[in-house]
């Protein structure tokens, strides 16, 4: 199975690199400056699970040839349009597109561009970023990639083949029996963490340590869970218990990647994550008071960035 990973940043670089390290046929589609650095230095992974330096197959938009069996998208939502343009030549009649992006709004766009039957459901759970010298830095030991069919039999021929192709890497790879449910449970958790840490400018533990922090965290979680339930994907008890324990931990150092981006003055996925949850709440008649406050805060940040850019 020929796999094309769009980009070799923290997320795509880690999962694609580890898959290649385990023997999968992986090509990275990258911009020329990134390709030049990878040709010179290799794809370097720094991780508690073991460091690695790989020399993977590379393609740029100028050199991309032929179609692939699976194209993996790990881009940020604000780069989705350019990502679609980049991968379009690699998508043939039998190609599956696998987004491992945050949220669920991307499926409306990808379905329009490539037709629903070509688009798998997917998510990843990892804390990874690019270091100052272009290395992939994996923070912690957590690295999961989950994928599955959004319609039809879960164990389709292409998903079983992908399961085999991704086997053996330094991550947990899982073929989901209910990918919609898995995606919504991650979306609920991510929205809660992003809304809270961006609004409060601190870690979950720092927020939980304030007088009303745990109540605020639980309110954000309850609002997000209510949207999921109204959308037909009520969070399962084990997923709820996991997040409840997380947000009640006064020593928890976790922050959302959106907060880390915001703190550096970078673009954020505010509209795609918190904003989308707020819009869905409005459409479904679900109260989202706390989420609305968090989203307004993020909109102010985005307006300030836009004004500063001229």
C-alpha positions in Angstrom: 0.0 0.0 0.0 1.4 3.4 -1.1 0.9 6.1 1.5 1.3 9.8 0.9 1.6 12.0 4.0 0.9 15.7 3.3 3.6 17.6 5.2 6.3 16.4 7.6 5.5 18.6 10.6 5.0 17.4 14.2 2.0 15.1 13.6 2.5 14.0 10.0 6.2 13.7 10.5 5.9 11.5 13.6 3.2 9.1 12.3 4.6 9.0 8.7 8.2 8.7 9.9 7.4 5.9 12.3 5.3 4.1 9.7 8.3 4.3 7.3 10.6 3.2 10.0 8.4 0.1 10.5 8.6 -0.7 6.7 5.6 1.0 5.2 5.8 2.6 1.8 5.6 6.2 2.8 6.2 9.4 0.7 6.0 12.9 2.2 4.6 15.7 0.1 6.3 18.8 1.3 7.3 22.3 0.1 10.7 22.7 -1.5 12.4 24.4 1.5 11.3 21.5 3.8 12.3 19.0 1.2 15.8 20.5 1.0 16.2 20.3 4.7 15.0 16.7 4.8 17.3 15.7 2.0 20.3 17.3 3.9 19.5 16.3 7.5 17.0 13.5 7.2 13.7 13.4 9.1 14.8 13.5 12.7 12.4 12.3 15.4 13.1 13.1 19.1 10.9 11.0 21.3 10.7 9.3 24.7 9.9 6.2 22.7 13.2 6.4 20.9 15.0 8.8 18.6 15.4 8.1 14.9 16.8 9.7 11.8 15.2 8.6 8.5 15.7 9.4 4.9 12.2 9.0 3.5 10.9 9.4 0.0 9.9 13.0 -0.8 7.8 14.7 -3.3 6.9 18.4 -3.9 4.1 19.8 -6.0 6.5 20.0 -8.9 7.7 16.4 -8.6 4.5 14.6 -7.5 3.7 11.8 -9.9 1.1 9.1 -9.9 -1.7 8.3 -7.5 -1.6 6.7 -4.1 -3.6 4.2 -2.2 -4.1 6.5 0.9 -3.4 10.2 1.3 -3.0 11.3 5.0 -3.9 14.8 5.9 -2.6 16.2 9.2 -2.7 19.9 8.3 -4.4 22.7 10.4 -7.9 23.6 9.3 -6.8 27.0 8.0 -4.5 25.3 5.6 -7.1 22.8 4.3 -7.8 24.6 1.0 -4.2 24.7 0.0 -3.7 21.1 1.2 -6.6 19.9 -1.1 -5.0 21.6 -4.1 -1.6 20.0 -3.2 -3.0 16.4 -3.0 -5.4 16.6 -5.8 -3.0 15.1 -8.4 -2.3 12.1 -6.1 -6.0 11.2 -5.7 -7.2 8.6 -8.2 -10.4 6.6 -8.5 -9.3 4.2 -5.8 -7.5 6.5 -3.5 -8.7 7.0 0.1 -8.2 10.3 1.8 -7.6 10.0 5.5 -7.7 13.3 7.5 -6.3 13.0 11.0 -7.2 16.6 11.7 -8.9 18.2 14.7 -12.7 18.6 14.7 -15.3 17.3 12.3 -16.0 20.3 10.0 -13.4 19.3 7.5 -15.6 16.4 6.2 -18.1 18.8 4.6 -15.2 20.2 2.5 -13.5 17.0 1.7 -16.7 15.3 0.7 -17.5 18.1 -1.7 -14.0 17.9 -3.2 -13.4 14.1 -3.4 -16.9 12.5 -2.9 -17.8 10.9 0.5 -16.9 7.3 -0.5 -13.2 8.4 -0.9 -12.9 10.0 2.5 -12.2 7.9 5.6 -12.7 9.0 9.1 -9.7 9.6 11.3 -8.1 11.2 14.3 -4.8 11.2 16.1 -3.9 11.8 19.7 -0.3 13.1 20.2 1.6 16.1 21.5 4.2 16.8 18.9 5.8 19.8 17.3 8.7 20.9 15.1 11.8 21.9 17.0 14.0 24.9 16.2 16.1 22.9 13.7 13.2 21.2 11.9 13.3 18.1 14.0 10.0 16.4 15.0 9.7 16.6 18.8 7.4 14.1 20.5 6.4 15.3 23.9 5.3 12.4 26.1 4.7 8.8 25.2 1.2 9.1 24.0 0.8 8.5 20.2 -2.4 7.1 18.8 -3.8 7.0 15.3 -7.4 5.9 14.7 -9.2 5.4 11.4 -12.2 3.8 9.9 -15.0 3.7 7.3 -17.7 6.4 7.8 -20.2 4.2 6.0 -20.5 0.5 5.2 -18.6 -2.4 6.8 -16.0 -1.3 9.3 -13.5 -3.9 8.2 -13.4 -3.0 4.6 -10.7 -4.3 2.3 -8.9 -0.9 2.2 -9.1 -0.3 5.9 -7.7 -3.8 6.7 -4.9 -3.2 4.2 -4.2 0.2 5.9 -4.3 -1.5 9.3 -1.6 -3.9 8.1 0.4 -1.1 6.5 0.5 0.9 9.7 1.3 -2.1 12.0 4.5 -2.2 13.9 5.2 1.5 14.4 6.1 3.3 17.6 2.4 4.3 18.1 -0.9 2.7 18.7 -2.8 2.2 15.5 -6.5 1.2 15.6 -9.1 0.4 13.0 -12.3 1.8 14.6 -15.6 0.0 14.5 -17.4 3.4 15.0 -15.2 6.2 13.8 -17.9 8.8 14.1 -18.2 8.2 17.8 -14.5 8.2 18.3 -14.1 11.5 16.4 -16.9 13.2 18.4 -15.4 12.1 21.7 -12.1 13.6 20.7 -13.8 16.7 19.4 -15.6 17.2 22.8 -12.4 16.8 24.8 -10.4 19.0 22.5 -13.0 21.8 22.5 -13.1 21.7 26.3 -9.3 21.9 26.6 -8.9 24.5 23.9 -11.6 26.8 25.1 -10.4 26.6 28.7 -6.7 26.9 28.3 -7.0 29.7 25.7 -9.5 31.6 27.8 -7.6 31.2 31.1 -4.1 31.4 29.6 -2.9 28.4 31.6 -2.7 24.6 32.0 -5.6 22.4 33.1 -3.9 22.1 36.5 -3.6 25.8 36.9 -7.2 26.4 36.0 -8.4 23.5 38.3 -6.5 25.1 41.2 -8.5 28.3 41.1 -11.6 28.8 43.2 -14.1 28.1 40.4 -11.8 26.5 37.9 -13.1 22.9 38.1 -16.7 24.1 37.8 -15.8 26.2 34.7 -14.0 23.3 33.1 -17.0 21.0 33.8 -19.4 23.5 32.4 -17.4 23.7 29.1 -17.3 19.9 29.0 -21.1 19.6 29.7 -21.9 22.1 26.9 -19.7 20.3 24.4 -21.2 16.9 25.5 -24.7 18.3 25.1 -23.9 19.2 21.4 -22.5 15.8 20.8 -25.6 14.1 22.3 -27.9 16.3 20.2 -25.9 15.4 17.1 -26.5 11.7 17.8 -23.1 10.9 19.4 -23.6 11.0 23.1 -20.2 10.5 24.9 -19.7 7.0 26.3 -19.2 6.6 30.1 -15.6 5.6 29.8 -14.7 8.6 27.6 -16.6 10.9 30.1 -14.8 9.4 33.1 -11.4 10.0 31.4 -12.0 13.7 30.8 -13.7 14.3 34.1 -10.6 12.9 35.9 -8.3 15.0 33.6 -10.0 18.3 34.3 -10.2 17.6 38.0 -6.5 17.1 38.4 -4.9 20.1 40.0 -1.4 18.9 39.0 -2.3 18.3 35.3 0.2 20.2 33.1 -1.7 19.7 29.9 -2.5 22.6 27.6 -4.3 22.5 24.2 -2.2 22.9 21.1 -4.4 25.9 20.2 -3.2 27.7 23.4 0.4 26.9 22.5 -0.1 28.5 19.1 -2.0 31.5 20.6 0.8 32.1 23.0 3.3 32.3 20.1 1.1 34.7 18.2 0.3 32.0 15.5 -2.9 31.3 13.6 -5.4 29.2 15.6 -8.2 26.8 14.6 -10.7 28.8 16.6 -13.5 28.8 14.0 -13.0 25.2 13.2 -13.0 23.9 16.8 -14.7 26.2 19.4 -16.6 28.2 16.8 -18.0 25.2 15.1 -19.2 23.8 18.4 -20.9 27.1 19.2 -22.6 27.2 15.8 -23.8 23.6 16.2 -25.1 24.4 19.7 -27.1 27.4 18.3 -28.5 25.3 15.4 -29.5 22.5 17.8 -30.9 24.7 20.6 -28.2 23.8 23.1 -27.0 26.2 25.7 -23.4 27.2 25.1 -22.8 30.2 27.4 -19.3 29.3 28.5 -18.2 28.2 25.0 -19.6 31.5 23.6 -17.4 33.4 26.0 -14.3 31.4 25.0 -15.1 31.8 21.3 -15.5 35.6 21.6 -12.1 35.7 23.3 -10.6 33.8 20.4 -12.3 36.1 17.9 -10.7 39.1 19.5 -7.3 37.4 19.3 -7.9 36.7 15.6 -9.0 40.3 14.9 -5.9 41.6 16.7 -3.6 39.4 14.6 -5.4 40.5 11.4 -5.0 44.2 12.4 -1.4 43.8 13.2 -0.7 42.1 9.8 -2.2 45.1 8.1 
